[in-house]
């Protein structure tokens, strides 16, 4: 368990949210959903991509100066994260922002000196509202009178930077599921493919859409009603860089969280314990170790 004291939560009034209900219906029917985002959120994402272009164009020593690896915060170079096996790392540089680390980055002066960090703070706040509405709709459906899972401090936003033409591999990221509750994702160019009926298919998103990808934690919470979405990033061989943004949503560890739908598939399983350990399969430290600054 994480080191914070366990908090138990009780009553929560249901909130009618037609947009969130439609998203839940789409997740149940198709195994993924397309989130309609507002124009302000779209502008915020586009601005984040613009700042990311400037950041990733900087020399390595400057980029890597914004890395708190013990907290899994900031810059990561190619080779530190993988989708299946460490011998085939994800062919992407990345920059991550965790809500849990805000005090550490404020102390390091990143808000003033690192524009991509400051911008992602605003973006993650925007996206969290959509997630909170969806989770409350799930709780209202399967556990009326209870709040949706708390997620803010255990979740993080990440921008990936790819140079497709620089790599000979067919896949920039091998097929995998993220192991979170959900992931919200968007990108500036093609490459993302999702598994549908055993075949990987390219994703097409409208200008004001993000893809909601369920992870195995949501499968655990729903007793298998919503399976994890496997996906990969295909190498387009394009010479222009590819940027993607993901909001990886985990449950906070200092809460009692039981599956909404209980059956043989999740009997005796601990949602928080599994959430804590899942990052290990991608070469990242557990949620607890990252929170406590014990990452590498």
N, C-alpha and C positions, 0 to 999 in steps of 0.2 A: 504494500500500500504506500501511497505517497505520504510525505511527512506532515502535511497539513491535517488539522483535526477534521474528523468526519462530520459533515453537516447533513442532517436529515431535513427533507422538505416535505410539506404537507399539501394543503389545499391550493388549487389554482382554478380560477373561473375559466370555462371554455370561451374561446374567442372565435367568432365566425370569420374566416378568412377565405373567400372563394378562390383566390389565386393559389394559395397554398394547398387547398383541397384538390384543385385540378392537378397540381404537381404531384401530390401523393397518388392520385388515381393513375397518373402517367407512369410513375415509378412501379406501381403494382402491375400495370398492364404490359409495360415494355422493358422494365429493368433499367431504365434511365429516363431522364426528363430534361426538357429545355426550359431554363429559367428566363423569363422576360425581365430584363433589368431596365431601370429608368434611364432617361437621357443623361442625368447628372452622374449616375454611376458609370455609364459608358464613357463619358468625358473623363471621369476620374481614372478609369482603366487605361484609356488611350494616353493620358498624360503620364501615367506610371510607365507605360512602354517607352514613351519618348525619353524620359529620364533614364530608363534602363539602357537605352542605346548609348547614351553618353557614358554611363558608368562602365559598361562592359568593354567599351573602346579604350579605356584607360590602361596603362601598363600594369602588369601583374603585381608589382610591389604596392602600387596605390590601391588596387582592388582588394588585395589580401590584407591590407591594413585595417579593413573593416570586417573582421572575422573574430568572433568569440566562440571558438570551436568547442570549448568546454560547455557552452550553453546551446550549441547547434544554431548559432545566430550569425547572420550576415553571409559573407562570401564563402562559397565552396568551389574548388576547382574540379575539373574532370577527374574521375577515378575514385572519388570518395563514397559514391552512392551507386547502388546497382538495383536492378529489377528482379533478377533471378539468382545469378551467381556472381561472385566478386571478380571472376575472370573476365566477365563481360560488363564493365561499368557503363552507367548511363553516359552518353556522349554529350554532356551538357555542363556548362558552368551554371551556377545558381546563386541567388541571393534570397535569404529567408528572413522573415520577421515573425517572432513569436510574441504574443501578447504578454506572456509570463515574464519576458525579459525586459520590459520597458524601463524598469528602474536601472538595470545594468547599462543599457544603451544611453539613457539620459546621463548617467554618471560619466560615461565615456565621451559625451559631447556629440553624439551622432546626429541628433536632431538638427544641430547647426551646421555640421561639417559634411554630412552624407545625405544628399538630396533624395536618393532612392529610398533610404530608410524612412525619411520624413514623409515621403509620398505614400509609401506602402502602409504607414500608420493610418492615413486617411482612408485608403482603399479598403483595408480590412474592417474598419469600422462600418463602412457602407455595406459590405457584403454580410456582415454579422446579422444585420437586421433581417435579411431574407432567410437566413438559416434559422434564426430564432422563431420566426413565423412558421416555417415548415415543421420544426421539431414540436412546437406547441400543437400544431394540427395533428401530428402523429400521436402525441400523448392524449389529445381529446378523443381520438378514434379508438385507441386500444386501452387506455388507462384513464378514463374520465375523472376529473377532479385532481389530477396530478400535473405538475409543471413539466415542460420539456427538459431534457438533459441540459445541465450547464456545460458550456463548452469553451467560453471565450479564452480563459487562461491556458487551456491545453491545446489550442489550435494555432495554426500559423499560415501565413501567406508566403508564396514563393514565386519568383520569376526565374524561368530557365532560359538560357541563351545557347542556341545551337548554331553551328556553322556546317550545314549539311554537306556542302561540296568538299569539305576537308576530310571526310571520312569515307572509307570503302565499304563499311558494313551496311547491310540492307536496313537494319533497324538502329535508330538512334537510342531507342529504349525498347528492351524486349517486353513481351507480353507479361502482364501482371495485374493484380488488383491492389489498391492502395492500402488496404488494412485499416482505414479510418471508418467513421460513421458515413460521411459523404465527402466528396471532393467537388468543388466548383472549378471549372476550367474554361479558359478561352485562350486563343492564340492569334497571331497576326498572319499566319500562313498555314497551308495544309500540312498534313503529316499524321495527325491523331487518327487512330482507327480503334473501333470498339468491336467486341465479339458479339455477334448476333447469330443465334442458331448454329454455333460452332464455326462460323467464318468471321474473319476480321473485315470490317467495312469502314470506309472513310466517313468522317463526321462532317456534316455541313451545318454551320450555325449562321443564323441571321445576325445583322449588325448589332442588335440589342439583345442577344441571347448568350447565355452561358450554359454549358452542359453540366448536369448534376449526375455524378457517378457514385453509386452506392459502393460502400466497402464492406468487408466481412464483419465489421462491428455492427453495422445496420442489419446484416443478415442474422447475426446473433440476437439482436434486439427484437427482430420480427419473426423469430422462429423459422427462418427460411423463406418467408413470404416475399422478401426482396433480396434476390441473390446478389453477390458482388459482381461488379462489372469489370471484366478483364479488358485491357486496352494496351496499345503499343504506339510507338511513334516511328513511322516509316521514314526512311531517308529519301527525300525528294531530289537530292543532289543539286538543289538550287544554290546559286552563289550568294544570294541575299541571306543574311542571318534570319533565324526563326526565333521568335520570342513567344513564350507561353506564360500564363499566370494561373496558379492553382491556389485555392483556399482549402487547406487540409483540415478537416474538422474532427477533433477528438473530444471525448467526454473528460471533464475535469475529474481528477482522482479523489477529491475530498467530498464525495457524495455517495449515497447508497443508490445504486442503479441496477434495477432488475429488468429482464426482458419484458417487453410489452406483451408478446405472445409466447407462452411457455409450452413446450412440447419436448419430445424425446431428443430433438436436435440440440437443445441448449440446457438440458437438465444438468444441474450441478456445476454449471460453468459460471465463472466470475467475470463479468463484463469489464470491470475496472482493471483487474489483473491482466486480462488479455490485451486491453488497450495499452497498458504500460509496456508489455513485451513486444508488441507487433513491430515497432521500428527496427528491432534487432535484425529482422530478416532482410532488411534493405541496407545493412551496413551502418545504421545509425544507432546511437545509444537509446536506451529505454526512456520513456517519458520522465520517469523519476530521476534517472541519472542526468538527463538534460536540464531538468528543473533545478537540481542541486549543484550544477556546475561540474559534474563528473564525466562529461563527454570527453572525447579525445580531440 
